[in-house]
Amino acid sequence: QTALINHRKEIIEEYKEQSLYPTLKFREGERFPLLKPTNSKRQEINTLKNRRSVRNFKESPVSFRDFSYILYEASNQLRLGELDKNSVNPIEIFNSYFCWGQIYIIVQNVEGIEKAVYQYDFKEHSLIKVGAYSDDKDIYSCIQNQKWISGGGFCVFICAFWERYYWVYRHSRAYINLLIQVGEFGQEFFQSATRLGLGGWGTPAISESLASELLGIDSKREEALYFLKFGIGKASDSE
């Protein structure tokens, strides 16, 4: 075990001599600070049991508090991972868990927040406004015209910052592990939203080019891999 750890340290030092480990970059723009939970809870088994897929959302807004708490709780592993990366121990860089994660939010109807496109800075727990959208059509055109994402609440695009991931994992099968992590990351959002009584829905059916245009990202460096929508679900299609 000692030999393996030393070997991995040597690999990281060799990589660092070739190029610095990429830092996550957040966009410039107007910032909106969010609320932090005062006593964030780990998910209970009932949360898992109560999860449900929702394809019809009310126009009602999601509260600013619930919106803030969901983003904070779902992104906790990203913050922990960044602390590991700052460790004096270089082997911590081999911890790839969500190191690639970038989050973009489209606010459709959240109390106190302008309807717009934002990047979420999970380090500072704040939104950075990066653009506007005129209609829900701009959103569902990115996900094969799945129109049930309309209504109140918000949408999440989980994106990968490629330079981060492939700096460590320099082989062709690394992409498979990243896709598994995307699914795990999505579940963090679902569980946090379910605990607060919201419904959600997700899909990987994303048009990368249209999503890049909507989010204002460079598709050669970042890519939208998964889409999520959260809001107050309708009890029936007739509501």
C-alpha positions, 0 to 999 in steps of 0.5 A: 500500500505504501508503495502504491501511494508513493507511486501515485504521488510520483505520477501527480508530481510528474503531471504537475511538472508538465502543466498545473492542475486546472482550477475551476473558473467562474464567470464574471457578472452580477452575483446573487448570494443565497441562503445557507441551511442552518442545520443541513441534514443527511438524507433519510430512507424516507426521502429515497422512498418518496422520490417521484418523477414529475412531468407537470409543474405548477406555475407557482414559484419555489421559495427562495429558501428551498431553492437556496437549500437545494443548491447548497445541499446537492453541491456539498460534495463539490465543496468537500472535493475542493478542500481535498484539492487544496491539501498539502498531500498531492495524492488528494488530486486523484480524488476525482469525485465531482471534481469536473462539476459545473452547474448552470441554473435557469430560473423560471419562477423562484421567489426574489430571483430574476428569470434568467440563466445563471452559473452557480458558484458552489464555493461562494454559494451564489448565482452569477447571471450569465444571460437571459432567456425569452421563453421556455422554448429556449429550454426545451429545444435543448432537450428534444422538445420535452415540453413538460419542463414548463411551469414554475421552479428552476432547471439545472444543467450539470456540466463537465469541465473537461480539463479538470477530469482528463488532467488526472484520467488520461485514458479512453475509459475514463469517460465511463466513470464520469457518466456514473458520477453524473448520475450520482450527482443528479441524485443529490439534487433529487434527494434534496428537492424531495426532502423539501416537498418538490418534484423533479425530472431529469434527462440526458437527452441534451443537444450539446450545441443548443445547450452551449448556446443557451448557457454561453459556454465553450463546448470545447472546454465544458459540456452539458451532460444532464438536465434536471427540472424541479418545481411544485408538481401538479396532482393531475394533468387537469390542474 
